[in-house]
């Protein structure tokens, strides 16, 4: 048997990274309605939803569906143009189902969902920091956490590119384009237009925040809680904006 030369580089390197994954939470078991709604989302925002990885959340159904039913749901998600990658939540039933389907179980996957029709409310206006908060009552956001390492980038982040600041904050001097993704374990500062996706607190830091000079984001996320924007609120579109967590709620407000 031939021996592998000792000076050869290893054939593969396995690391755990951070990626943007959407959570599809079923409110009722209606495969046909789900297919129609997913097709509509893809048609409205193809750059955001086309081939996006999806975790299927069955936790809000009265009972966990049979494996055959879930296979049909997964096939419908693929047919809609998205890519199912696993199941969410770590109950015993889900774990058994995931094993039968040969899918990973994202036991700690969390997502913040907005209630339909929830009105915008006025936030307190302390020291010129917050004007309007969308989607929830607010208090003054918590102070940003201090971090040792900061990654600075002065070039635009183009469509299809990803920038990840591991273990610290991310400071971007230029545009984040549609279809681009910026990720940080700490906070994200964009001194330009934010048009793609921004995921702060990627390792679970709930004190992380997102700042940008021009808000056009497809998605913002802090510590796994996210909001997707098909239609931006008019009072935030193109404005300086900050995002932060208050409990389980991801809040947005104009700056200045």
SULJOTA-V329363 format. One record per residue. N is the residue number from 1. PHI is phi in degrees with one decimal (* if undefined). OMEGA is omega as a letter, one per 30 degrees, with the letter a starting at -180 (999 if undefined). NEAR is the number of other C-alpha atoms within 12 Angstrom. Layout:
N:PHI:OMEGA:NEAR, N:PHI:OMEGA:NEAR
//
This chain:
1:*:a:3, 2:-72.4:l:4, 3:-91.3:l:7, 4:-76.3:l:10, 5:-58.0:a:8, 6:-69.3:a:7, 7:-90.4:l:8, 8:-75.1:l:9, 9:-69.2:l:9, 10:-60.1:a:10, 11:-74.3:a:8, 12:-152.4:l:7, 13:-130.9:a:7, 14:-106.6:l:7, 15:-137.4:l:6, 16:-95.2:a:8, 17:-118.6:l:16, 18:-114.8:l:26, 19:-133.0:l:25, 20:-81.6:l:41, 21:-123.8:l:36, 22:-85.0:l:38, 23:-108.2:l:36, 24:-104.2:a:36, 25:-97.3:l:26, 26:-83.3:l:28, 27:-92.1:l:19, 28:-152.2:a:19, 29:-87.7:a:24, 30:-140.5:a:18, 31:-55.4:a:23, 32:-65.8:l:18, 33:-63.5:l:17, 34:-59.6:a:26, 35:-60.3:a:26, 36:-64.1:a:17, 37:-67.5:l:19, 38:-66.3:l:31, 39:-61.6:l:23, 40:-66.4:l:18, 41:-64.1:a:25, 42:-64.9:l:24, 43:-66.5:a:18, 44:-78.9:a:17, 45:-141.0:a:24, 46:-61.8:a:21, 47:-65.4:a:25, 48:-84.9:a:33, 49:-102.0:a:35, 50:-65.7:l:26, 51:60.6:l:23, 52:-75.9:l:28, 53:-69.2:a:24, 54:-129.5:l:33, 55:-102.5:a:35, 56:-90.7:a:44, 57:-107.2:a:37, 58:-103.8:a:35, 59:-69.6:a:29, 60:-97.0:l:17, 61:-82.2:l:16, 62:-59.4:l:11, 63:-147.9:l:14, 64:-68.6:a:28, 65:-67.1:l:26, 66:-69.6:a:19, 67:-57.7:l:22, 68:-63.1:l:14, 69:-68.5:a:18, 70:-69.8:l:30, 71:-59.4:l:24, 72:-64.4:l:22, 73:-62.5:a:37, 74:-63.7:l:32, 75:-64.4:l:22, 76:-68.1:l:26, 77:-62.5:l:37, 78:-62.4:a:25, 79:-63.9:l:21, 80:-76.3:l:29, 81:103.1:l:27, 82:-109.2:a:33, 83:-122.2:l:26, 84:-67.5:a:35, 85:-118.8:l:29, 86:168.8:l:36, 87:-110.6:l:43, 88:-109.7:l:35, 89:75.2:a:29, 90:-105.6:l:23, 91:-74.2:l:19, 92:-62.2:l:15, 93:-62.6:l:21, 94:-63.0:a:32, 95:-63.3:l:25, 96:-62.4:l:21, 97:-64.1:l:29, 98:-61.9:l:32, 99:-64.5:a:17, 100:-65.7:a:19, 101:-86.8:a:24, 102:56.9:l:17, 103:-121.5:l:23, 104:-71.3:l:25, 105:-112.4:l:29, 106:-91.2:a:25, 107:-66.5:a:20, 108:-107.7:a:20, 109:-70.4:l:31, 110:-131.4:l:30, 111:-148.1:l:31, 112:-96.8:a:27, 113:-106.7:l:25, 114:-88.1:l:21, 115:-74.5:a:13, 116:-60.5:l:8, 117:76.3:a:9, 118:-67.0:a:13, 119:-77.7:l:15, 120:-72.6:l:24, 121:-129.3:l:20, 122:-84.0:l:21, 123:-92.7:l:24, 124:-58.5:a:18, 125:-115.5:a:19, 126:-82.4:l:15, 127:49.7:l:10, 128:67.2:a:14, 129:-100.4:a:23, 130:-134.1:l:29, 131:-102.9:a:28, 132:-135.9:l:35, 133:-112.1:a:35, 134:-99.7:l:34, 135:93.4:l:27, 136:-169.8:l:27, 137:-65.6:a:24, 138:-136.8:l:29, 139:-115.8:l:26, 140:-61.3:a:27, 141:-62.8:a:32, 142:-66.7:l:19, 143:-64.0:a:16, 144:-64.2:a:25, 145:-76.0:l:22, 146:-80.9:a:17, 147:-134.9:a:22, 148:-79.4:a:15, 149:-101.9:l:17, 150:-133.1:l:22, 151:-97.3:l:27, 152:-106.5:l:23, 153:-138.6:a:25, 154:-99.2:l:18, 155:-91.4:l:18, 156:-61.5:l:29, 157:-97.2:a:32, 158:-82.1:l:22, 159:-55.7:a:21, 160:89.7:l:18, 161:-89.4:l:19, 162:-133.6:l:27, 163:-123.0:a:35, 164:-126.5:l:36, 165:-96.2:a:34, 166:-80.1:l:27, 167:78.6:a:25, 168:-162.8:l:29, 169:-86.5:l:39, 170:-123.3:l:39, 171:-118.2:a:36, 172:-117.7:a:36, 173:-87.0:a:23, 174:-132.8:a:23, 175:-59.9:l:33, 176:-109.4:a:42, 177:-76.9:l:32, 178:-56.3:l:29, 179:83.2:l:31, 180:-93.2:a:31, 181:-137.4:l:39, 182:-120.8:a:52, 183:-133.9:l:46, 184:-147.1:l:46, 185:-71.7:l:40, 186:-107.1:a:41, 187:-91.1:l:49, 188:-122.2:l:50, 189:-119.9:a:42, 190:-118.3:l:43, 191:-92.0:a:28, 192:-177.8:a:31, 193:-82.5:l:33, 194:-103.1:a:44, 195:-111.0:a:37, 196:-95.7:a:40, 197:-110.0:l:48, 198:-127.7:a:56, 199:-123.7:l:51, 200:-99.4:a:51, 201:57.9:a:40, 202:-63.7:l:39, 203:-99.7:l:31, 204:104.1:l:25, 205:-72.6:a:28, 206:-79.7:l:32, 207:-90.6:l:31, 208:-66.0:l:43, 209:-137.4:l:46, 210:-124.5:l:52, 211:-124.5:l:40, 212:-149.9:a:41, 213:-82.2:l:30, 214:-134.2:a:30, 215:-94.1:l:42, 216:-137.1:a:35, 217:-65.1:l:46, 218:-79.0:a:35, 219:-157.0:l:41, 220:-127.5:a:48, 221:-144.9:l:52, 222:-132.5:l:45, 223:51.9:l:40, 224:87.7:l:38, 225:-92.1:a:40, 226:-134.1:l:37, 227:-134.9:l:36, 228:-105.0:a:32, 229:-118.3:l:28, 230:-86.1:l:22, 231:-129.6:a:18, 232:-72.3:l:22, 233:-58.6:a:24, 234:-60.1:a:15, 235:-76.5:l:24, 236:-110.5:a:30, 237:-60.3:l:26, 238:73.7:a:21, 239:-100.9:l:28, 240:-66.6:a:31, 241:-138.1:l:39, 242:-124.0:l:44, 243:-130.6:l:48, 244:-155.2:l:46, 245:-99.1:l:39, 246:-129.0:a:27, 247:67.9:l:19, 248:-97.6:a:21, 249:-108.4:l:31, 250:-94.3:a:39, 251:-109.0:l:39, 252:-128.0:l:49, 253:-151.3:l:42, 254:-69.8:l:33, 255:-98.7:l:28, 256:77.3:999:18
//
